[in-house]
Amino acid sequence: MASDAQNMPWELAGRIVEHGRRMGLPLIAACADISSARPVQLADGTPVSALFEFTHDAGAYWAQGDFALRNAIVSVARHLAEPFYYDQGRIRSWRPLRIEPQIEREAMQRSYRVESAIVAPVHLPAGVIGAVVWASTAPGLDIDALFEREASVLHPLALRFIATCNAGPDASTDIVQHKLTRREVQCLKLAAAGKTDGEIGTILGLSVPTIRFHMRRASSRLGENGRLRTVQRAVALGFARPN
C-alpha cells in the first residue's frame, strides 16, 4: 500500500500531462502550496512542480521564493475555488469577476509568453491553496470553448493531485469528530469575527470568565493551544468564518 501511495502522484501527473496534450495545452505548471517558500516535495525529494514541463522562460519557477507574491494567476487563485482561464492577458471564468486593475495589468504582461491557459485552483483544509495550470504558447486557441468543455474534468483531477501531494507518504488523512457545544461554537464564531472576550460576553449575555471557559474547552476539543490557533483551526474545519 505504501508504494502505491508513493506512486499515486506520478500516476496523476501522467494523467494531467495526457489531458494537456489532448486539449492543445501541453505546458503544465503546478504548485501544491502557494504559502510555502519551500516547494512541496514527494517522498523521494522531487519537488511537485518539477514533475511537469512549463515554458523555457519560467525556469525552475518553484524555487523562486517570491513567485507566488507577484503572479497575477496566483493572485486570482487565492480568491477562487473554481476553475478560470487566461487568454492573451484576460482572465475569465464561468461567472463575472471583479479583478483589481493592478492584477489585470500584471496579467497583460503575459509572463513566460503564455498565450492561453486553464487554471484549476485547489483549496484544502487548514488554508492550503494549490493549483494546476494547463497552458499553451501557441496563438489562436479557442480557449473559451475549451474551458466550457474541459473545466469540469480538469478541476477534480487537479484536486486529487494536489490533495495527494499534500497528504504525505501514505496519502492518508486522519478524520476525527470534534464534539463542540453550541455555546463553544458561538464563541468561536464571534472570536473569528474579531470580537474580544469582553465583546463576546456582552453579545451573549455571559461573563468574561465564562467566555474564557468556553474558549478553553473549545481549544481542548480541537487539540489546539491558545486563542489564535484555536480560532484558526475552527475556521479551517468550518465551525466559523473569519468575517
N, C-alpha and C positions, 0 to 999 in steps of 0.2 A: 504493500500500500504506500509506503514512504516513497519508493522510487516512482510510482505512478503519480503521486502528488508533485514530485520534483519535475517530472516531465510535462505536467499539465501546462505550465506557462509556454513552453516551447511549442506544444501542440496548438494551443490557442493562437500563438503568434503566427504560426504557419497558416491558420485559417484567416487571420486578419490580412496577411500578405496576399493570399489567394483571392479574397474578396476585392482587394485593391486592384489587382491586375485585371480582374474580370470587369470592373467598373471603368477602367481607364484612369484610376487614381492610385498609381503604384508606389508613390513615395509615402512612407509611414513614419510618423513621429508619435512618441508616446511618453507619458510621464505618469508614474504611479502615485506620486505625492508631491504636489507643487509647493507645499510648505517646507519641504526638506531641502536644505542646501546640499546635502549629500544624496546622490541618486539611490533609489531603492534598488537592491541587488537580489539576484536569485541565489539559491543555495550554493552554487558553485562560484559566486562572486561576480557573475556577469551583471552589469547594470541593465535594468529592464529596457531602457531606451535603446541600448546597443543591439537589441535583437532585430532592429529594423534599419533599413536604409532610407535616409532622408536626402535632401539636396546637398550637393557638394559644398555650397556656401555655408551650410549650417555647422559643419564640422561636428565635433563632439559637444553638441549643444547642452547635453545633460551635465556636463562638467562645469558649465558656466553658472556659478552660484547665484547670480542676479538675473538669470534669464527670465524667470517667472515674474520678475518685478517690472519688466519693460516690454512685454509682448502683448499685443492687442488681443490675440486669440485667447491667451491665458486669462486676460482680464475679463473677457466675456464668459469664459468657462467658470470663473469664480461665482458668477451670478445665475447661471443657467444649469438646470439638471436635466435638460433635454437637448437633443442634437441641434446644431445650427450649421450654416455653411458660409464659406468665404468665396467671393467671386470678384476678382480683379479689384480688390480693395474694399469691396462692400461686404458687410456681414448681415446675414438674414436668417430667419427661422420660419417656422410654420405660423407664428403669431408676431404681431408688431413688437419691435424692440426700440426702446429709447436709449440710445448709446451716446455717452458723453462725447462731445466734439474732439477732445484730446485723443480718445481711443480710436475714433474714426480717422483722425489724421495719421496715427501710427499704423492703422490698417492700410491706408492708402500708400504708405511707403513700400508695401509689398516686399517685406523681408524675404530673403532667400529666393527671390524670383518665383515664388509660388503664384500661379495664376488662379487656381481654384482648389477648394478643399471642403470636405465634410468633417465636422468635429463632433465627437461623442464625449461630452463630459461625464464623469462618474463621481457622484457624491456618496461617500461611505460614512458609516457611523464614526463618531469621535472627531468629526470635522475634516476627515481626509478627502481631498479632491484630487482626482487624476483625470486623464483624458487620452483618447486615441484620435489621431488626425490622419485622414486619408487624403493625399494631395497630388497635384499634377503641376508641372511647369509648362504644359502644352496649352496654347490658347484655343478658344473655340469650343470648349466643352459646354454642353447644356447642363450646367450644374443644378439649375432649378429642377429640371426633370429627374436628374439623378437623385437629388435629395428627396424628392417626393416618393420615389420608388424604393430607395435603399435605406433611408434613415431608420426605419422600424426594424430592420435586420441588423444594422451595424451597432445600434445602441446596446442591445443585450449582449452582443459579442464583446464589445468594449467593457461593459460592466463585469462580465465573467472574467475577462482577462485581468483587469485592474484589481478586482476583489481577490483573485487567486494570488497575484503578485504580493498583495499586502497581507495575506493570511499567514505567511510563514512556511517553513519547510513541510509541514504535514497538511497544509491547506485547510486546516480546521479552525472553527471559531467556537469558543465556549459560550453557551446560551444559558443564562440564569434568570430567575424571576426575582425582581425587586419588589417586595410587598410593602410599598409605601402607603401610608394612610392618606385619606382625603385632606386632612389638615396639613400634613407634610408637603403634599403636592401644592396646595395653596401657597404655602410659604416659599417654596422653590420657584413657583411662577412669578411671584412678586419680587423675589430676590433677583431673578433673571431679568426682570424689567427695570432693575437698578434701584429698587427700594431698599432703604436701610431697615435694620431690625425695628427701630422705633416707628418708622412709617408703616411697616407691615403690621405691627401691633395695633396702630391706630385704625388701619383699614379693616382688620379682622376683629377688632374689639378685644384684643388679648394683651397681656403684659409683655414687656420685653423679655424677661426671663423665660416666659412660656414660649415665645417665638424661638429663642435660642435653644430651648429644649427640643422643639420640633426639628430645628435645623441640625442639631447634633444627632438626633435619631435618624434623620434622612441621610446624613453623612455615613453613619454606621451601616445602614441598609444598602447604600450604594457602594460601599467599600472605599470611601474616599476620606481624606483628612483636609479640614479647612473649608471655609465658606466658598471660596472661589472655585476650587476643584470640584466641590460638591455640585455647585450650580452648573459648571461646565459639563459634568457628567449627566446631570438631569436634562440639559438641553440636548446633548448627543443622543440620549435614549428616548427623546420625545416626550418627556414629562413636562417640559416648559419650553417657552420660546423667548429669545433674547430681544424683546421689544416692549 
